[in-house]
Amino acid sequence: LVRTLPSSISHLTFDDVLSNTAALALVHNLQSMAGDDDDETVGSGTAGSTKGFVCALALINSPYIKASTFTSLIETIQTPPRDGLASLFESLRTLDLSGNNLGDDASARVLEMVLLPSSSHSIECLDLSRNGIKGGHSVKRALEEYQSSKPKLKVLNMSSNGLGAGDVASAIVYSLADVLSDLTSLDLSSNSLTGEVLDRLGGALPFNSRLENLNVSNNQFQESSVESLISMLDRAVKSSSRLSFLHLNGNYPALTPKQEMMLSYIMIENRKRCISTHFEDRFRPGKASLDESSTGPLSTLSEITIPKFDRGRRNMITVLFSAPLVWKDDRNNYYPIEMLDVELEKSLLWQCFTEASRNIVLSYDNATTDRLQAARTKGCGCLHYSGHGHPTYLTFEDGTGGIHWLEVDQLKDLILAGSESGRPPFNFVFVSACHSFLAGQTFVDAGVPHVVCCQQEAQLMDNAALSFTRAFYLALAFGRTVKESFDIGKQAVLNSPTVPNANVEMQKFLLLPEDGNHDVAVLDAEPVPEWPLLHPNGMKTSRRRSSASSSDETETSDYKLPSLAQGFSGRETDMYLVLNLVLSRRLVNITGPSGMGRSSLAIALCHYIDERKSTMMFEQIYFVRSTAKRKGRSSPIFSLCEQIESMTNKKGPISTNLDLDETVEIILRALRKTKTLLVFERIELLDGADAQDFKFFLGQILAETKGVHVLISSDKSLGLLQLTGVGEDMYELGPLNFRSTVKLFTFCCPHLQSSRERKELLDLLAPETDIPGDAESRSDEVNEKVKSMLGDGIPARILSAAYQMPVEEFNELKSLRL
């Protein structure tokens, strides 16, 4: 039937009429029709012709059609035109795949196809409602990875997909400021969404000047979230917002009569303003009028708006943190790099913008070249880099925990790639690293008009950097010029009680170019009742949260990673080696005696991976600590199931009456199509049937999933090869090196009252040398004595020595090097 349709037919709808076999036949017919030479068929036409092409295609309410069949359909639509012929779908504007239960992966494929630039179709309207997307990890990733300066999707329907089970709805909201910035209509109704999504929506709408119709009906928004949205809309309609229809009916709890009245009034006033603006623009003297024959909806008027989001992107700040674990010499020897306290700087920046309470979008990410390029591509106005400095290089991460030495010429080429003529790559850059003059000058040479950095030869003190950064960004957020903010920051250093030699430290900050005009405000953000309206999107779903980043936590999860061990340090090389095992192998076992810090290393590694989800392979991490029995069950398995259900099921805790097989099936069903890291600690505590059940459980996980990796800590091998066919990679954890031993002791010892006292004792007992590893190679009686007094490098014994050492013994320790 399809092959014999007359060329006048341009809209095809198949509503619950196709079996999977028939759908496959349809796909094959559509594939062949693109090459037909018969001018009377839908697939006919020559290159450049538009006669008879499909403008709208709907294949709906067919849940029994396999996802692979829909994938074939997507590939058919994506197929470029043959030589001398136009694509069958070249004029395709509307694609409706609603009610097919496609699931997350297939829906993501559809969305990717629609978002990517293509000559084979021109889809502007997409309906993916009622497709069981739920958690939506793949859809979220598709939105986050797609980058384009020319978004084209106008209408998107994602209703009735259970999106409240994950944070994909938040990802859609975030995308209103970039990849979905051309949307005129968005439907997120009937998704069990909560107030967090509505709060994010309130923050995103000021950055979108095209959205006209928004449907968020039949959700579960709290009264306070609705009030906040109304307040934001009342301000937005007086500016550039085109939102004219907002649907909130069926919400639980129901809107109050006052809220309904306010929403109705705001939408009516905005429709009046939009229509008035339309006619003013249409008949403005000297301006070409719109096509008189146009009868399209109000969304067609969006073509006459000014360029999108210049102001919003100007007020976007991307913070890139570089914390590589090791560097490697020419002989492949690894040398640890002391990890920076990035959480402290995150907290500082968060406090600055919270106090300023301006509509500024702050995002965190790890500093790799591709994430720098992503910030550049998205048109971010301000860039903040924090990392280790070097006189010749900027130190980035290589994506696997190692260091990437980025030369200044490479940095310049990276920044300038794809630059628009006359437009600077960033309006402002802050280089927070010692020895950063060359990097700062490179940004200047690339066209950045304002760069703050530290002099090349200077060793920047932490307290000086913190004092300057706090005062500088607070002034900048309030709309002060770069020059005024820079001077305020220097005065903060000069008058800080925590910065010795303040006059010297104050001179270590530079504003480049030295002869530039810095009497310019780079931020122009409006005040907001509470910041952030739009939560940050960098260091995605990181669960190790200071007060700075608690709002960036995965809102659907009741579970967090365990906190880092107090004073954790000195394990950078171990972390790097285990990390690369975890990334490349499916089963890794950290072994070693009790007290060596196996669990602390695993926790630190999980945080490191979790803060780098934009570049590392895992979508989620589950850390299982409990080994106690619960109603006769093997606790690690049941604890894992509880964590999974807490992140994906909002109906409450799972039943405690499930048997082991049912529990394992729940876990497998949740993880089978995901990229997940499972972490189990102290497995040696399991015995008897529990130990055997756990081994069989791991065997099932490794055999029935492809993207799940497992990290365990134990005192010996599990011996799973015969069960899984997957090799068990062992990593033997040894004692801390000498300097790390002393450092952990000084951090925990109550006899030391200040950071200065701790550093003085550290440098006295274990002085740093200019030769990597030199301090470890020296062995003298004093070193051996100190090491013995401090627990021989075993973390548990070091902590015991630190907290229990009497004053007399502590004084003896200090006198060993005097």
N, C-alpha and C positions, 0 to 999 in steps of 0.2 A: 504493500500500500504506500509506504513512504517513497519508494523509488518511482511511483507513478503519479505523485502529486504534481499539480500544475505549478508553474513558476510563480504564480501570484501568492502562493501559500508561504508565509514567512514565520508563522508561529506554530510550534509543535508542542502538544501536551499529551503525556501518557500518564493517566491517573489510575493506578491499581489495575492495570490491564496486561502487564508483561510478566511472564515467568522469567527465570534467570536465562533459560535457553533463548527465549524470544528477545530478551534484552541484548544478549551477545550477538544475535543475528542483526539486531538494529545497529549496534556499534559497527559491525562489519559492513553493512550497507552504507552507513554514513562515511566510513573510510573510503569506500570505492566511489561514492557519488562525487567526491571532490574532483575526480579526474574525468567525469562524464563529459562528453562533447555535445550531448543533446540539449539544445537551448530551451527545450520545453520542460526540463526537470529541475527540481530544486537545486541539484548539485551542479547545474550547468553554469557556463560563463567563462569568459576569458579574463586575463589579468586586468585589473582596473575596473571591471564590471561590477555592478552591485545588484543586478537583476536576479531575483529569486533566492537570494541568500537568506539563511535562517537568522532572524533577529531575536527570537525568544525560544528557549527550549526548556520544557518542564518534564522531568521524570520523577513523579512524586508518589508517596504513599505505597511504596513497594519494598517493604523491609525484607522480603524473601530473596531479593536480588543480591548477589554476593558483592562484597566490597571490591573484589578483584575486577568485577565487571564494570563497576563505576570507575575504577582506576583506568581501565581500557578506554572508557568514554572520555576521561580527562585527557589521556594521551592523544586521542583523536582530535579533540578540540585544540590541543597544543600543536598539532602537526603543522609545520609551515607549508605554505602553498607550493604546489608542484610547478615546474618550469612552464611558463606560458599560461598558467591558470591561477585564478584567485582561490583563496581558501573558502571552503564551504561555510565556515563560521566567521568569516572576516567581519560581517556585520552583526555578529551576535552581541547583543546588549544585555540580555536578561537570561540568567541561568537559575532554575528553581529545582533543587534536589531535596526538598523538605519531606519529612516523614519516612525516610528510608533507613533510619537507624545505622547510619554510616559508621558511627564511632569516631574516636579522636583522630586516629592516624589518617583515615580516608578523608575526613573533613579538612584536616591540615593540608593534604595534597590538593584538594579543591581550592582552598584559600591561597596556597602558594601559586597555583596556576593563574588565579585571577589577579594576584598582586604583581606578578612578574611582568615586565614589559614584553609585549608579543605583537607580531604582525598577523597572527592567525586568528585573533579574536579581539573584541573591544568591550568586554563585559564590564558593565557599570552597576548592575543590580544582581545581587546574589542572595539566595534564600537557602540557609542551612538549618532551618528550624526543625525540631523534633528528630534529631539525629543521635541522641544519646552521647554527646561529647563529654559531659561530666567534668572530671578533673582537668582535661584539656591540656596536658603537658605538650603534646605535639602542636596543637593550635597556638598555644602561647609561644612556643619556640619559633614557629613560622612568623608570627607578628614581630618578635624581637629581632630576628635575624634579617628580615627584609628591610632594605634601605632604598629609598628612591626620592629624588627631588620632584617627581611628577606623579603623585598618587592619582588614581583614576576611579576608584570604586565610589559610587554615589549612594547606593542603598545596600544595607546589610541587615539581614534578619537572622538572629541567633536565638530566638525564643524557644522555650520548652526543651532545653538541653541539659538541665541539671547542673548549670555552671556554678551554682553555689557550693559544689563539692570541691572546688579548687580555686586557684587565683587567676584563671584565664579571663574572667570578666574584668578583673583589674587591668590585665594586659590589654584588653580591647579598649578600655577607658584611656589608658596611657597613650595608646596609638592614635587617639583623636588628635594629638598634637603633631603627628608625623605621617605614618603610613596610611592612616585612615582620616587624614585631615581634609579630604574632599567629600566626606560623607555628608549627605543632606538628610538621610533618614537612617536611624539605628533602632533596632528592636531587640531588647534584652528582657522581655516580659516572661513571666512564669518560669523563673530559674532559681527560685528560693534564695535570692540574693539578700544580703544583710546590709546594715548601715555603713560598713567600711567601704563598700563599692560606691554607695551614694556619696560618701565624703570625698572619695577620689574623683568622682564625676564632677562634683562641685569645684574641685581644683582644676580639672582639665578643660571645662567649658570656656573659661576666659581665654584659652589659647586656641580656640576653634571658632572661626567666624563664618562657617558655612552650614553647620548642622541646623536643620529647620524642624525636623520631626523626631522626637525621642519617646520611645515606648518602654517604660520600666514598670508596667502594671503587674499585679499579682506576684509581688515579692514580699520581703519581710523587713522593710526599712523602719528603724526605730524613729520615734517622734522627733528626737533631737537631730537626727540626720536630715529629716525632711525640713525641719526649721532652718538648718544650716544651708540647705540647698535653696530654699526660698530666699534667704538673705542674699546669697550669692547672685541668684537670678535677678533680683531687684536692682543690683548694681550693674550686672552684665548688660541688661537690656538698654541701659543708658549709654552703652559704648558701641561695640561692633558686633555683638551677638545677633544672629538671625534666628535663634530658637523661637519658634512660633507655636508649636504644638508639643505639649508635654503630657504624657499619659501616666497617671499614678493610681488609677482605679484598681480596686481589688487588693490594695495593700493590707498587710496585717502587721500591726494594728491599723485600723481604718484611719484615714486622714480626718482631722477635726474640721468642722464647718469653717472655721477661720482659715485653716490651711487651704481648703478647697477654694475659698473666695479669693485669697491672695494669689494663688496660682492662676486662676481664671483671669483675674485683673492683669497680672503681669503678662500673660500670653496675649491677651487682647491688645494691650498697649504695644507689645513688640510687633504684632502683625500690622498694626496701624503704622508704626515707624518704618517697617520694612517696605510696605507698599508706598508710603510717602517718599522714601529714599529712591525707590525704583522709578517713580515718575519724575522726580527731580533729575535723576541721572539721564533718563530717557529724553527729556526735552531741554537739557542744559544747552545753551548756545554753544555752537562749535563742536558738539559731541555727536558722533554718529548714533542714530537711534537704533533700537533693537529691531529685529525683523518683524514687520507688521503682521506677518502671517503666523508668528509664533503663538501657539496656544498651550505650551507646556506649563507645568506647575511652577510654583514660586521658585523651586530649586534651580530653574534655568537662569534666574537672575543672578545666581552666585558667580557667573562668569564675569560680572562687571566689578567685582570687589577688588580692592588693592591687593598687592602681593601678600601672601599668607604669613602670619606668625613672625614677622620680623621682630616685633617687640617681644613676643614670647620667647623666641630663641635667644634674643639679647639677654634675657633674664634667666637663661639656663646655665648652670655651673656644673661641669663634670670634674670630679675629683679622681685622679688616677694615683693609686698607691702601688709602689714597687717594693716588694719584700722577697727577693730571691733567697734561697736557702744556702746555696753554695756557689763557688766559682771553681773552675778547673784549669790547671796549668797544662803546658804542652805535653807533659808525661801522663796526663789523665789522673793526676792526683787531685782530690777534692779538698777544698778549704772552706770551712763554715763562714757564713756571713751573719753577723749578729742581727737578729730580727728587730725591726723598728716597732715602737709602740703606736701602731696605726690607730688603735681604738682611741687613744688619747687625743689625737688630732681630729679624728671623726667627731668625737664628743665636743671638742672646741668649736668646730665649724657649725655643728648642729645648734649649740647654744647661742652662737652669734646670730644665726638666722631666726631662731625662735624668739630671741629678744627683739630683733628688728621687726618681726611679724609682717613681712612683705611677701607678695606673691612671686616668690623665687623658687625655681625648680632646681633642687640639689640632688645629684646622682653620684654614686660611688662605683668604681670599677677597678680592676687590677690593671697595672700598667704593662700592657703588651702592645706591640706595634699595631696589631689589628684593632685593639680597643681604642687606641689613639686615632686611628683612621676612622673608626666608627663615630667617634665624637666629632671629628672633622666633617664627615659626610653628613651628619645630622644637623649641621649648622649651629652647633653649640657656641654660645657667645663667649663664655669664660672657661678657661682650663686651669686647674690646680694640679700640679705634679708634686708628689712627695716620695722621696726615696733616698738612697745613698748617693752622695755626690762623688765626682771624679774630675780631676783637672782637664781631662780630654774627652771623656765619654759621659753620656747619660745612661744610667743603669736601669734597664727594663727587665722584665721577666720573659723567659723563653716559653712559657706555657706548661713546663713540667717541673718547676721549682728551681731551675738553673738561672744563671744571669745572662742577659743579652746585652752585650756592649754595643751601644748605638752611637756611632760616630756622628759628629755634628753635621757632616755633609749628608749622611743618610737621613738624619732627622729633618733636615731642611727639605730634601727631596720628598720625604713622606708627607710633610705638611703641605707642600706646594702642589702635590699631585691632584689634578682635577680642579684647581682653584679657578674661580671666576675672575675675569679681568676686572681689576680695580677694587675687588672685595677682599679684605684681610681674612686669613684663615680663622683667626680668633680675634675678638675685640680686646681681650686681655688674657695674660698668662701669668701665673704665680709659680715659680720654681722653688719649692721648699726642700733644698738640699745644699749641703756645703759644697764648695768648689763648683758652683753652678753658673759662673759668669759666661763661659763659652756656650752652654746650652741656652741661656737667656739671650745672648747675642744672636744665636742661630734663629730663634723665634723672631727677633727684630729684623734680621736679614730676610726672613720669609714674609715680612709685611705686617707682623703683629705690632700695633701702635703703642701698646703699653705692656711692659714686662717688669715684674718684680723678682729679683733674685739676690743671692748672696755672692760676695766677691769670690773670685777664683781661689785665692790663697787662704781664705779664712776657714777656720773650724767653728761652725756655728754652734752656740750653746743652746741646749734644749729650752731652757727657761726664756732666753732671749727670743727664740723663734715663737714660742707660745704667746708671749706678751705682745709681740708685734702682730702676729696673725690675728689674735682676738680683736685688738683695737682696729686694725686695718679693715677687716671684713665687716665689722659692725658699722664703721663709717661708710664703707662702700655700699652696704645694703640700704642705708638711709639716703642714698642719692648724692653723697659727697663726691667730688671729683677724685680722680686717681691721685693727683698731687696732694690734695688735702688729706686723703685717707693715708697716704704714705707718710706724710709729716706727723699725723696723729699716731700712727704705728711706732715711729721712731721715738716720739715723746713717751709713749707707754713703756718702751724699753729703758729709756733714760731714767724714768721715775719708778721702775719696778724694784721692790725690796728683795726680790729673789734673783736679781741679775747682778753679780759682781762685775766690776769694771764696765759699768754700763756705758760710759763714754766711748770705750773701745768697741764694745759690741754693737752699739747703735750705728757705727760707721760701716758695719759689714753688710748692710742692706743697700741694694742699688735699685734705682728706677731707670729703666732703659726704654728708648734711647735717651742718652743724657741731654741731647739738644732737642728732644721732642716736646710737643705741646701736650702736657698731661692735665691741663685744666678742663678735663672732659669727664662727665659721669658715664660710666659704662653700664650701670644698672639703673633701670627706670621702672621699678616695680611698685604697684599700688599697695597700700596697707590692706591687711586682711584681719578679720577678728581673731583668728588663731592659725598659726603656722605649724605644720604644713597643711595646705588644702590638698595638694597633690604630693603623696608620699614619694620618697626617693626610689629610684629604680636601679641603682648601681650596687655592686656587691650583692647580687641578687639572692633573696631568700636566705641571707646569712642568719644563723640562729644564735651566734655568740654576740650578744647585744649589750652594749653599754647604754647609758641613758641617751646617748647620741643617736642610736639607731634602732631603738626598740620599735619604732613605728614601721620600720622596714621589714618586720618579721612576717613570716607567712601567717596570714590572719586565720587560715582554716585549720591551723595545727594547734593542738594542745600540748605538743611535745617539743622540747628543745634539746640541743646537744648538751652534754654535761659541761660544766665550766672547766676552764683550764686549771691545772694544778698551780698553786701559788708559787711564784718564782720560777716557773718553768723556763728553762733556757739550756743552752749547750747541746741540744739534740738536733741541730740544723742538718748535719750530714746524715744522721740516722733518718730524719724525716724525708730527706731527698731520696735516699736509696729505697726506703719503704714506699714512698709515693710512686716512684717509677715502677716498682713491682706491682702495686695496686692498679696502676693505669694499664699495664700490659698483661698481667696475669689475673686469673679468676679466683685463686685461693691463695692467700698469703697468711703466714703464721709468724707472729712476733714471739720469739721464745726467749727465755731467760729466767733466772731465779726470782723468787718473790722479793719485792722491794727494789727491783732494778728500774722500775718506771715504765713497764710495758703498757699499762692502761693510760698513763699520762701521755706517752708518745702517741698512742692511738687517738686519744681525744684531740691532741694538738693537730694531728694530721687531718682529722675530720673537719676541724675548724678551717684549716688552710684550704682544703678542697672546697668546702661549702662557700667560702668567700670568693671563689673563682669559678662559679658555675657558668659564667659567660664564656669561659675558655676551656674548662675541663669537662669530662664526658658525663659526669653523674648528675642526674636531675634531682635526686633526693638521697639522703643518708639516714639510716636508722642505726642508732647505737644502743645495744642491749646490755644493760649492766646487771640486772637482777639474776641471781642463781638460786634463789630460795624456791622451795616447792609451793605450789598452789593447787589445792584440791587434787593432789596426786599427779599433777602434770609436770612435764619438764619445763621449767620456768622460762628459759631463753626463747623457746618457740612460742609460748603463750604471750610473753611480754612483747615479742615482735608483732604478733597479731594485734595486740591492744594498741600499739603505736600506729600501725597501719590504719586500723579502723578509726583512731582518733583524728587522723589527717584526712580521711576520705569519707567518713560517715558522721553526719551531724545528728543522728537519731539517738545517740547515747552509747554507753559501753556495750560491748558484745556480750552475748550470753556466756555465763560461766559453766553451762552444761554441755558445751561442745566437747566432743572427744578429740583425740590427737589428729586423727585423719581429717576430720572436718576443719580443724584449725589450720592444718597444713594446706588444705585446699583453698581456704580463704586467702592465705598468704600467696600461694602460687597464682591465683586468679588476679590478685592485685599487682603482682610484680612481673608477670609473664612478658609484658610488652614494654617494660620500662628499663631505664638505665639507672641502676640503683647500687649503692654501696651498703652492704650489711656488715656491721661490726659487732663482734661478740667478745667480751673480755673474760679472762680467768676461767677458761673452759676446763682446766684441770680440776676445778671444784665439783664438776659433774661426775657421778659414779654410777655403776650398775646399769639399770635399765634406762636411766636418764641419759647417760653418756651414749649408749647405743642408739637411743631414739634420736639424739642430736646428730649423730653421724649419718644415719639414714635420711634425716631431714636435709642436711647439707647436700647429700647425694641427689635428692630430688630437686633441690633448688638449682644445682649446677647442671643437672641433666635436662631440666624442663624449661630453663630460661636461657637467653642469649646475652642479655645486657646486665645481668646481676653479677657483681663481684663481691667476694667475701673476705673480710679481714678479721682474724681472730688473734687473741693472745693466750698463750698456754706455756707450760713448762716443758712440753715435748711435742713431737709430731702426732697428728691425728691418724695418719695412715689411711687416707681415704681413697688412694688411687684405685684400689680394686672395686670401690663402690661407684665412682664417678667418672673414671677415665680422665680426670683433670688433675694435673700435677699439683702438689702442695709445695709452694715456695717458702722456705724457712728463712727467717732473718734473726740471727742471734744478737740480742741486745747486750752490750757490755757496759762497764762503768763510765761515768763522766770523765772527761779529761781534767787535768789538774786545775786549770784556770776556771773552768765551769764549776768544779767542785767548790772552789773558794768563793765564787760568785754566788752560788746557791746558799752557802753558809752565811755570807754577809747579808744577803737579802732577808734571811729569816731570823738571824740572831738578835734577840731583844736587847743585847748590850750596845748595839749601834742604833742611834736615835735619828740620824738624818742621812740623806742620800750622799752628802759630802763625806761623812764618816765611813759609809760603806765603800765608796770609791777609793778613799785613802787606804783602807785596809786591804782591799782587793789589789791595788797597785803595789802595796808593800809586800804582800805574800806571793803574788803571782803577776809580776810586771809584764806588760805587753812588750813584744819585740817587733822590729821591722821585718824579721824573717818569718814567714808563715811556718808554724809548727816548731819553731826553735824552742819555745818555752816547754813544749812537751818532750823534746828530745833530751833536754838537760835532766840529769838525775843526780841530786846530791843529798846529803844527809838531811838538810833542812827541808827540802821538798818531801822527802819520804816521811819525815816526822810530822809535817803539816798534814800530809795526805792521810796518815794513820790517825791523827787526832780528829780529822773531819769525816771519817767513815769510809776511807778508801774508794771514794768516787761512787758509792752506792747511794742513790737518792734517799731512800728511807733512813739509812744510817746517818746521812748528812743532816737531815731534818732533826733527827733525834739528838745529834751532837749540838746543833744550833740552839735548840730550845732547852736543853738540859745542862749545858756547859756552865759550871760555876765561874764566878768572877776571877778567882785565882788562876784557874786553867786558861781562861780567856786572856788574861794579862800575860801568861806564859806564852800563849800562841803569838801574841803581838811581838813579844821580845825575841822571837826566833830570828827575825830579820833585822832587828835593830843593832 
